[in-house]
Amino acid sequence: MKKIISRIILNYFRFFARLQLQKNKDGTIIGITGSDGKTSTRLALVQILKTHGIVKHSSYANSESGISLNILGLRPNNYSLLDWVRLIILAPLQLLTNQEKYKYYVVEMGIDSPDAPKNMSYLLSIIHPHVGVVLNANLAHSQNFDYLVKDTSPLRRMEKLINLIAKEKMQLAKGIGKSGVAIVNLDQKEFARGCKDVSERLITFGKSGDADLKILAATVTSHGFNFRFSYQSQNYQLTLKDIFPEHFAYTFAAAIAAAAAIGIPPSISLRGLANFRAPAGRMRIFAGQNNSTIIDSSYNASPSVMQSSLKLLKHLAGNRKKIAVIGDMRELGLSAKLAHKNLADWLTQYTDEAILFGELTKMYTLPVLESFKFKVHHFVHMTELISYLRSTIKPKSYILFKGSQNKLYLERAVQAVLADPRDVSQLCRRGHYWDRRRAQTI
């Protein structure tokens, strides 16, 4: 009964969202999907587009309910029953009163399942993008795909799960109208195979020699990030003062390709990106206590991004002490065990000390590290973790914070060791709602 009521409510919001979209018939809709990087790509693209017209984008809204509500100009306060009643009442009123106009609408399209309403088909029933950006596919949110894979071999199972997730995400590229453009990461083999089934105009990006927008190099130093690429026989370069992992080359490549799809040349896009900053909780650099350096990537975590973040920690720290404060990688389903055992290998390879937080790291990562006699500590309570950090931070050490958001909220630990308390405003998940959630978590 709960599922039936939920579906009725979702369809109710979808009905009004479709009508609201009709008020901006001339607006260009750009949809972005991927296991990682949707938010960064959205923000990079918004940075480019905002110099060409009014841009609306789906901040904190990429789901079957969030997209419809964002279109209507609504946002939940606390997700309580009364809050949903409020939103139900406001939906038709918004249709009458919301006259928001925009030239571009950039929307994240996150899928958590092969089944409606959490799949791509349902999202495409809400909104029909003119440009569809397909970033990547990995094990993030893979637990709802588990039932489709019967193979018990961990490696084969992982490969089959990624293939299923990639197939679901490619529905965005295939769902673009005949006059639309699909932007696809050609380096992901599952996408490369699916490109032949895309009948719309296609722009590919990646390191592959066959990519339309080819990534030539991405270098990271303590002074910033440098990205070089070629498009239509011309070479370009983007240099930023912030620190970004190498995989952000795909973020910028996707955003620049999407802009090119609607007639904005890379040279103009680069001007728009000149002052781009990483979103909160995604590889932001802060001064830490005792003259340490904090790399705040506490917003979320998946295996592929976890590995690249640990690599970046080693690269930036050089011969200085490298500490990784790592929370669970959640929503991986039956792949969680292998992913967290792999995590132990990465920690020994890229760090000097691991500080773990969460049930999954305790079950699967901690025993492996202890067997290696690697310096590791595990904490159940955030207060204990914070106390340990404050008492043991070595001068000039580098500390990476990374973990999934559900029940972990590692930004609490980041806040506790900031050199300048005013930097707390730049951390992820700000506001009264998240304050309440953190207060309810150990």
C-alpha positions as CSV (number, residue, x, y, z in Angstrom):
1,M,0.0,0.0,0.0
2,K,2.8,2.4,0.9
3,K,4.4,1.9,-2.6
4,I,1.1,2.5,-4.3
5,I,0.5,5.7,-2.4
6,S,4.1,6.8,-3.1
7,R,3.6,6.2,-6.8
8,I,0.4,8.1,-6.9
9,I,2.1,11.1,-5.2
10,L,5.0,10.9,-7.6
11,N,2.7,10.9,-10.6
12,Y,0.8,13.8,-9.1
13,F,4.0,15.9,-9.0
14,R,5.0,14.7,-12.4
15,F,1.7,15.9,-13.9
16,F,2.1,19.5,-12.6
17,A,5.8,19.5,-13.5
18,R,5.1,18.6,-17.2
19,L,2.6,21.5,-17.3
20,Q,5.1,23.8,-15.7
21,L,7.7,22.9,-18.4
22,Q,5.3,24.1,-21.1
23,K,5.8,27.6,-19.9
24,N,9.4,27.5,-21.2
25,K,8.9,25.8,-24.5
26,D,11.9,27.5,-26.0
27,G,14.2,26.6,-23.2
28,T,17.0,24.1,-23.7
29,I,17.0,21.2,-21.3
30,I,20.3,19.5,-20.6
31,G,20.2,16.2,-18.6
32,I,23.2,14.8,-16.8
33,T,23.6,11.2,-15.6
34,G,26.4,9.2,-14.2
35,S,27.5,7.2,-11.1
36,D,29.9,10.1,-10.1
37,G,30.4,13.7,-11.1
38,K,26.8,14.8,-11.9
39,T,26.9,17.8,-9.5
40,S,30.4,18.9,-10.5
41,T,29.4,18.7,-14.2
42,R,26.2,20.5,-13.6
43,L,27.9,23.4,-11.9
44,A,30.7,23.6,-14.5
45,L,28.0,23.7,-17.2
46,V,26.0,26.4,-15.4
47,Q,29.2,28.4,-15.1
48,I,29.5,28.3,-18.8
49,L,25.9,28.9,-19.7
50,K,25.1,31.8,-17.3
51,T,27.0,34.3,-19.5
52,H,24.6,33.3,-22.4
53,G,21.2,33.6,-20.7
54,I,19.2,32.8,-17.6
55,V,20.0,29.3,-16.3
56,K,17.9,27.1,-14.0
57,H,19.5,24.0,-12.5
58,S,18.4,21.2,-10.3
59,S,20.3,21.9,-7.0
60,Y,19.8,19.1,-4.5
61,A,17.3,17.5,-6.9
62,N,18.1,14.5,-9.1
63,S,15.5,11.9,-8.2
64,E,12.0,10.8,-9.2
65,S,10.5,13.3,-6.8
66,G,13.3,15.9,-6.7
67,I,13.2,16.7,-10.4
68,S,9.4,17.3,-10.5
69,L,9.6,19.5,-7.4
70,N,12.5,21.4,-8.7
71,I,10.7,22.1,-12.0
72,L,7.8,23.5,-9.9
73,G,10.1,25.6,-7.8
74,L,9.5,23.5,-4.6
75,R,11.8,21.9,-2.2
76,P,11.2,19.7,0.9
77,N,12.1,21.1,4.3
78,N,12.4,17.9,6.4
79,Y,10.7,15.1,4.4
80,S,8.2,14.6,7.2
81,L,4.6,13.6,6.5
82,L,3.4,17.1,7.1
83,D,6.1,18.4,4.8
84,W,4.8,16.1,1.9
85,V,1.3,17.3,2.6
86,R,2.6,20.9,2.3
87,L,4.2,20.1,-1.1
88,I,1.0,18.3,-2.4
89,I,-1.0,21.4,-1.6
90,L,1.5,23.8,-3.1
91,A,2.1,21.9,-6.4
92,P,-1.1,23.2,-8.2
93,L,-0.6,26.7,-6.7
94,Q,2.9,26.8,-8.0
95,L,1.6,26.0,-11.5
96,L,-0.6,29.1,-11.3
97,T,1.9,31.5,-9.7
98,N,5.4,30.3,-10.8
99,Q,6.2,32.3,-14.0
100,E,10.0,31.5,-13.9
101,K,11.7,32.0,-17.2
102,Y,15.0,30.6,-18.3
103,K,17.0,29.9,-21.4
104,Y,18.6,26.8,-20.1
105,Y,17.6,24.1,-17.6
106,V,20.4,21.9,-16.4
107,V,19.1,18.8,-14.5
108,E,20.9,15.9,-12.8
109,M,19.2,12.6,-13.5
110,G,20.2,10.1,-10.9
111,I,19.0,6.5,-11.2
112,D,19.2,4.0,-8.2
113,S,17.4,1.0,-9.8
114,P,16.5,-0.7,-13.1
115,D,12.9,-0.5,-11.9
116,A,10.4,2.4,-12.0
117,P,10.2,4.9,-10.5
118,K,13.9,5.0,-9.7
119,N,15.1,4.2,-13.3
120,M,15.8,6.3,-16.3
121,S,12.6,5.5,-18.1
122,Y,10.6,7.1,-15.3
123,L,12.8,10.2,-15.2
124,L,12.4,10.6,-19.0
125,S,8.6,10.5,-18.5
126,I,9.0,13.7,-16.4
127,I,11.4,15.6,-18.6
128,H,12.8,15.2,-22.1
129,P,16.3,16.7,-22.4
130,H,17.5,18.2,-25.7
131,V,21.0,17.3,-24.7
132,G,21.9,14.2,-22.7
133,V,25.2,13.8,-20.9
134,V,26.3,10.3,-19.9
135,L,29.4,10.5,-17.6
136,N,30.2,7.1,-16.2
137,A,28.9,3.9,-14.6
138,N,30.3,2.2,-11.6
139,L,29.1,0.4,-8.4
140,A,27.6,3.5,-6.7
141,H,24.0,2.7,-5.8
142,S,24.4,-0.9,-7.2
143,Q,22.4,-2.7,-4.5
144,N,19.1,-2.4,-6.3
145,F,20.7,-4.2,-9.3
146,D,21.9,-7.1,-7.3
147,Y,18.8,-9.3,-7.9
148,L,19.5,-9.3,-11.7
149,V,23.0,-10.9,-11.3
150,K,23.1,-14.5,-10.2
151,D,26.9,-15.0,-10.7
152,T,28.6,-15.6,-7.4
153,S,32.2,-14.8,-8.6
154,P,32.9,-11.3,-7.1
155,L,34.8,-10.0,-10.1
156,R,32.4,-11.3,-12.7
157,R,29.5,-10.1,-10.6
158,M,31.0,-6.6,-10.4
159,E,31.5,-6.5,-14.2
160,K,27.9,-7.6,-14.9
161,L,26.6,-5.1,-12.4
162,I,28.5,-2.3,-14.0
163,N,27.2,-3.4,-17.4
164,L,23.6,-3.3,-16.2
165,I,24.1,0.2,-14.6
166,A,25.7,1.5,-17.8
167,K,22.9,0.1,-19.9
168,E,20.4,2.0,-17.7
169,K,22.3,5.2,-17.9
170,M,22.6,5.0,-21.7
171,Q,18.8,5.2,-21.8
172,L,19.3,9.0,-21.5
173,A,21.4,9.1,-24.7
174,K,18.9,6.9,-26.5
175,G,16.0,8.9,-25.2
176,I,17.1,12.2,-26.7
177,G,14.8,13.4,-29.5
178,K,15.8,13.4,-33.1
179,S,16.9,17.0,-33.0
180,G,18.9,16.5,-29.8
181,V,22.5,15.6,-29.0
182,A,24.0,12.8,-26.8
183,I,27.3,13.5,-25.0
184,V,28.9,10.2,-24.1
185,N,32.1,9.1,-22.3
186,L,33.8,6.9,-24.9
187,D,36.4,5.6,-22.5
188,Q,33.8,3.5,-20.7
189,K,33.7,0.3,-22.7
190,E,30.1,-0.3,-21.8
191,F,29.1,3.1,-23.3
192,A,31.3,2.7,-26.3
193,R,29.4,-0.5,-27.2
194,G,26.1,1.3,-26.7
195,C,27.0,4.3,-28.9
196,K,26.1,2.4,-32.1
197,D,22.5,2.3,-30.9
198,V,22.3,6.1,-30.5
199,S,20.5,7.5,-33.5
200,E,20.7,11.1,-32.4
201,R,23.7,13.4,-33.0
202,L,26.5,12.1,-30.9
203,I,29.5,13.9,-29.3
204,T,32.0,11.7,-27.5
205,F,34.6,12.6,-25.0
206,G,37.5,10.9,-23.4
207,K,41.2,9.8,-23.8
208,S,40.3,7.5,-26.7
209,G,41.7,8.5,-30.0
210,D,38.3,8.2,-31.5
211,A,36.7,10.7,-29.1
212,D,35.4,13.9,-30.6
213,L,36.6,15.9,-27.6
214,K,39.9,14.2,-26.7
215,I,41.4,14.6,-23.3
216,L,45.1,15.1,-23.9
217,A,46.4,15.6,-20.3
218,A,45.3,16.4,-16.8
219,T,48.0,17.4,-14.3
220,V,47.6,18.3,-10.6
221,T,50.1,20.2,-8.5
222,S,50.0,22.0,-5.2
223,H,49.4,25.2,-7.3
224,G,46.4,24.0,-9.1
225,F,44.9,21.9,-12.0
226,N,45.7,21.9,-15.7
227,F,43.5,20.3,-18.3
228,R,44.4,20.1,-22.0
229,F,42.1,18.8,-24.7
230,S,41.4,18.9,-28.4
231,Y,38.2,19.5,-30.3
232,Q,37.7,19.8,-34.0
233,S,41.4,19.8,-34.7
234,Q,42.0,22.7,-32.2
235,N,44.0,22.3,-28.9
236,Y,42.8,24.0,-25.7
237,Q,43.9,24.4,-22.1
238,L,42.1,25.1,-18.8
239,T,44.2,26.1,-15.8
240,L,42.5,26.5,-12.4
241,K,43.9,27.5,-9.0
242,D,41.9,24.9,-7.1
243,I,43.1,21.3,-6.6
244,F,41.1,18.7,-8.6
245,P,41.7,14.9,-9.0
246,E,42.7,13.9,-12.5
247,H,39.2,12.4,-13.1
248,F,37.9,16.0,-13.1
249,A,39.2,16.1,-16.7
250,Y,36.0,14.1,-17.6
251,T,33.9,16.6,-15.7
252,F,35.2,19.6,-17.7
253,A,35.3,17.6,-20.9
254,A,31.6,16.7,-20.6
255,A,30.6,20.3,-19.7
256,I,32.5,21.8,-22.6
257,A,31.1,19.1,-25.0
258,A,27.6,19.8,-23.9
259,A,28.1,23.6,-24.4
260,A,29.5,22.9,-27.9
261,A,26.4,20.8,-28.6
262,I,24.3,24.0,-28.3
263,G,26.6,26.2,-30.2
264,I,29.0,27.5,-27.6
265,P,32.6,27.0,-28.8
266,P,35.3,25.7,-26.3
267,S,37.1,29.0,-26.3
268,I,34.1,30.7,-24.8
269,S,33.5,27.8,-22.4
270,L,37.0,28.2,-21.1
271,R,36.3,31.8,-20.2
272,G,33.3,30.8,-18.2
273,L,35.2,28.1,-16.3
274,A,38.1,30.4,-15.4
275,N,36.9,30.8,-11.8
276,F,35.3,27.4,-11.3
277,R,35.5,26.0,-7.8
278,A,34.9,22.5,-6.6
279,P,31.5,22.0,-5.0
280,A,31.5,21.8,-1.2
281,G,32.7,18.4,0.1
282,R,34.4,17.5,-3.1
283,M,38.1,17.9,-2.8
284,R,38.2,21.3,-1.2
285,I,41.5,22.3,0.4
286,F,41.5,23.9,3.9
287,A,44.1,24.8,6.5
288,G,43.9,22.4,9.4
289,Q,45.0,22.5,13.0
290,N,48.7,22.2,13.8
291,N,49.7,23.5,10.4
292,S,48.1,20.6,8.6
293,T,46.4,20.5,5.2
294,I,42.8,19.2,4.9
295,I,41.5,17.7,1.7
296,D,37.7,17.7,2.3
297,S,35.9,15.1,0.1
298,S,33.4,14.2,2.7
299,Y,30.3,14.6,0.5
300,N,30.1,11.0,-0.8
301,A,32.2,8.1,-1.9
302,S,32.3,5.3,-4.4
303,P,35.1,2.9,-5.2
304,S,36.5,4.5,-8.3
305,V,36.5,8.0,-6.8
306,M,37.9,6.7,-3.5
307,Q,40.9,5.3,-5.2
308,S,41.6,8.4,-7.3
309,S,41.2,10.6,-4.1
310,L,43.7,8.5,-2.2
311,K,46.1,8.8,-5.2
312,L,45.8,12.5,-5.1
313,L,46.5,12.6,-1.3
314,K,49.8,10.8,-1.9
315,H,50.7,13.0,-4.9
316,L,50.0,16.3,-3.0
317,A,51.6,15.2,0.3
318,G,54.8,14.0,-1.1
319,N,57.1,13.0,1.8
320,R,54.8,14.5,4.4
321,K,52.6,12.3,6.6
322,K,49.5,11.1,4.7
323,I,46.4,10.4,6.8
324,A,43.1,9.1,5.4
325,V,39.9,9.5,7.4
326,I,37.6,7.0,5.6
327,G,33.9,6.2,6.1
328,D,31.9,3.4,4.6
329,M,31.1,3.3,0.9
330,R,27.4,2.6,1.1
331,E,24.7,1.3,-1.2
332,L,27.0,-1.1,-2.9
333,G,24.9,-4.2,-2.0
334,L,26.6,-7.5,-2.5
335,S,29.7,-5.8,-3.9
336,A,30.4,-4.0,-0.6
337,K,32.7,-6.8,0.7
338,L,35.1,-6.8,-2.3
339,A,35.0,-3.0,-2.6
340,H,36.0,-2.5,1.1
341,K,38.8,-5.1,0.9
342,N,40.1,-3.3,-2.2
343,L,40.0,-0.2,-0.1
344,A,42.5,-1.8,2.3
345,D,45.0,-2.3,-0.5
346,W,44.6,1.3,-1.7
347,L,45.2,2.6,1.9
348,T,48.4,0.7,2.3
349,Q,49.6,1.9,-1.2
350,Y,48.8,5.6,-0.8
351,T,48.7,6.5,2.9
352,D,50.7,6.3,6.1
353,E,47.7,5.9,8.4
354,A,44.0,5.0,8.1
355,I,41.3,6.2,10.4
356,L,38.1,4.3,9.7
357,F,34.5,5.1,10.6
358,G,31.4,2.9,9.9
359,E,30.2,-0.7,10.0
360,L,31.5,-1.8,6.6
361,T,35.1,-0.6,7.0
362,K,35.1,-2.4,10.4
363,M,33.9,-5.6,8.9
364,Y,36.0,-5.7,5.7
365,T,38.7,-3.1,5.7
366,L,40.0,-3.2,9.2
367,P,40.9,-6.9,9.4
368,V,42.9,-6.7,6.2
369,L,44.9,-3.7,7.4
370,E,45.5,-5.3,10.8
371,S,46.8,-8.4,9.1
372,F,49.3,-6.2,7.2
373,K,50.3,-4.5,10.5
374,F,49.4,-1.2,9.0
375,K,48.7,1.8,11.2
376,V,44.9,1.8,11.5
377,H,42.2,2.9,14.0
378,H,38.5,2.4,13.8
379,F,35.9,4.5,15.6
380,V,32.2,3.9,16.3
381,H,31.4,7.3,17.7
382,M,32.2,10.6,16.0
383,T,33.2,12.2,19.3
384,E,35.9,9.6,19.8
385,L,37.2,10.1,16.2
386,I,37.4,13.8,16.6
387,S,39.2,13.5,20.0
388,Y,41.8,11.2,18.4
389,L,42.3,13.5,15.4
390,R,42.8,16.6,17.6
391,S,45.3,14.9,19.8
392,T,47.4,13.2,17.1
393,I,47.6,15.5,14.1
394,K,51.3,15.9,13.2
395,P,52.6,19.2,11.9
396,K,52.4,19.7,8.2
397,S,50.5,16.4,7.7
398,Y,47.9,16.0,4.9
399,I,44.5,14.6,5.9
400,L,41.9,13.3,3.4
401,F,38.3,13.0,4.6
402,K,36.1,10.7,2.4
403,G,33.0,8.6,2.9
404,S,29.4,8.1,2.0
405,Q,26.8,10.5,3.4
406,N,24.2,8.1,4.8
407,K,24.6,8.1,8.6
408,L,28.3,9.1,8.5
409,Y,28.5,12.9,7.9
410,L,32.3,13.1,8.0
411,E,32.0,16.8,7.6
412,R,31.6,16.8,11.4
413,A,35.2,15.6,11.7
414,V,36.4,18.2,9.1
415,Q,34.8,21.0,11.0
416,A,36.5,19.9,14.3
417,V,40.0,20.3,12.9
418,L,39.7,23.4,10.8
419,A,42.3,26.0,11.5
420,D,39.9,28.8,10.8
421,P,36.3,28.1,12.2
422,R,34.9,30.5,9.7
423,D,35.6,27.9,7.0
424,V,32.7,25.8,8.3
425,S,30.4,27.7,5.9
426,Q,32.2,26.1,3.0
427,L,31.6,22.6,4.1
428,C,28.9,20.4,2.6
429,R,25.3,19.8,3.9
430,R,24.7,23.2,5.5
431,G,21.3,24.3,6.9
432,H,18.9,23.4,9.7
433,Y,17.8,20.2,8.1
434,W,21.3,18.8,8.0
435,D,22.1,20.1,11.5
436,R,19.2,18.1,12.8
437,R,20.3,15.0,10.9
438,R,23.9,15.3,12.2
439,A,22.6,15.8,15.8
440,Q,20.7,12.5,15.5
441,T,23.8,10.5,14.4
442,I,26.4,9.1,16.6
